[in-house]
Amino acid sequence: MSSGVDPFTLEVIRHALSATAEEMSLVVMRAARSPLLREAGDLSSAITDARGELVAQGRDIPMHMGVMSFTVKEFLKRVPADRLEPGDVWFLNLPEIGGNHLPDVKAVRPVFADGVLRAFAVSLAHWADIGGAVPGSYVPSATDAWQEGLRLPPVRLFSRAGAERETLDMVLANVRGSAEREGDILAQMAATRAAEQRLEALCARHGAAEVALAMSRLHDHAEAQMRAALGTLPPGVYQGEDWLDDDAAGGEPVPIRVRIDLEEDRARFDFSESGDAVRGPLNTTPFIAAASVFYAVKALVGADIQANGGCYRPLQVITRPGSVLDPGPERPVVGGNHETSQRVADAIFRALEPAVPERLSAGGPTTSGLLLFAGQRDDGAWTTLYETHGGGEGARCDRDGAPVVRVHMSNVMNTPAEVIEAEYPVRVESQRLRRGSGGAGLHRGGDGLHREYRVLAERISLTSMFERAVVPPYGLQGGAPGAPFQVTVIPAEGDAYRLPGKANVALGRGDRVVVESCGGGGYGAPTEPGPER
């Protein structure tokens, strides 16, 4: 382990780095124009060292944090460090550059001290529209990456002189709701500027060399902690699988399979036996597969370990080129970000059920439950309501599951009904628990959500992207599965119909949409009959 920083100073620097990442997220939420960011908080923040290794993160969204462990390292392969200058802010969203899907746009600012590159501040924000064939940029029928929206390789939008106006205008010309997008871009820029100021002050107080050394020690310390934590798991080979409902193109369920080799202080996760790349937008990147692995391991054995590059050194992740987890850059991936990533986590947890059942929850709402309402106001401005819906948490060995939460790779808040009705041509008619939707067991799964929307516009586009409608949340140790996810459209005129998990339909004034999110799986075989169990 590196030496030269006393443990008290190390802790001061560690907490300062974490606080800086937290402040970045608060800046975006306070400054952004879109409700998706300022209300739902679909964003994340990170600090890396000069080599791009993660050193601190906000308490944000696991799928984002996992991919940001790779973003700057991949960015530096395209934009060498000697091209970077103080004041630069680069934006990118290409999934193959340490990314996940096009709507999650990363702002990357290099931070200098004493004229030397010392760190990077990274702000990831989900843009409510990134262009593409469908408003909101979720294209269920997409068969290639170019149908999903604007693809941004690393492009500098800000320099020391200010905004690169021509480049910024090019970006805004290719997305819907350009005024709202520009506000969100400025919020991301401001967040990275706040981080730059904090990091410059930290280096001024402790010395830039001392801060760099502390970052190195934090990596080493987290690695040692993770190796020790892995040693608490029974060594052996474990295999598990979970299934996507379909391929988003009318096909059969798609398997996600993992083989886990646990050794005393390291682990290998091999996903080579997972299904082939699919036609629809449920493919994802190896970075997302790794993010799910990192999350699962930290949740099981290392929740208190500082999340940084060293934490992940003992973990090896293998994906097969041509598979749904490693499809290549031409495949559509928008839904894989939050649907397939959850299948990866669930496959890992199911594999480890024989080893540590007491540490696991039964299957829960491991889907975004996404409904995306998009249209134009009377003045022509675009409006996009991107709303995810939680469901019942899976039960555990010592308690029932909680109702209507989000679990694992997600951490997005709901948009309050009052905000929806103030910002969008949609009314929330009712909201309540979906009673009885949790799976039976010694401990019962949590109940899902029942929510009903009414359309107030003459025409609006509705896109769905959800799972757990065909393959419901699973029970553990003999518990029953939870009720599946379902969405029903009730037209103002005509017959009601069930909305597929990946679809785009046009709605009109007075049409209603009823969401019934999935219940959690039960844990343990019931010991008594009746609805209580």
Buried (B, 14 or more C-beta within 10 A) or exposed (E): EEEEBEEEBBEBBBEBBBBBBBBBBBBBBEBBBBBBBBBBBBBBBBBBBBBBBBBBBBEBBBBBBBBBBBBBBBBBEEBEEEEBEBBBBBBBBBBBBBBBBBBBBBBBBBBBBEEEBBBBBBBBBBBBBBBBBBBBBBBBBBBEBEBBBBBBBBBBBBBEEEBBEEBBEEBBEBBBBBEBBBBBBBBBBBBBBBBBBBBBEBBEEBEBBBBBBBBBBBBBBBBBBBBBBBBEBEEEEBBBBBBBBBBBBEBEEBBBBBBBBBBEBBBBBBBBBBBEBBBBBBBBBBBBBBBBBBBBBBBBBBEEBBBBBBBBBBBBBBBBEEBBBBBEEEBBBBBBBBBBBBBBBBBBBBBBBEBBBEBBBBBBBBBBBBBBBBBBEEEEEBBBBBBBBBBBBBBBBEEBBBBBBBBBBBBBEBBEBEBBEEBBBBBBEEBEBBEEBBBBBBBBBBBBBBBBBBBBBEEBBBBBBBBBBBBBBBBBBEBBBBBBBBBBBBBEEEEEEEBBBBBBBEBEEEBBBBBBBBBBBBBBBBEEEEEEB
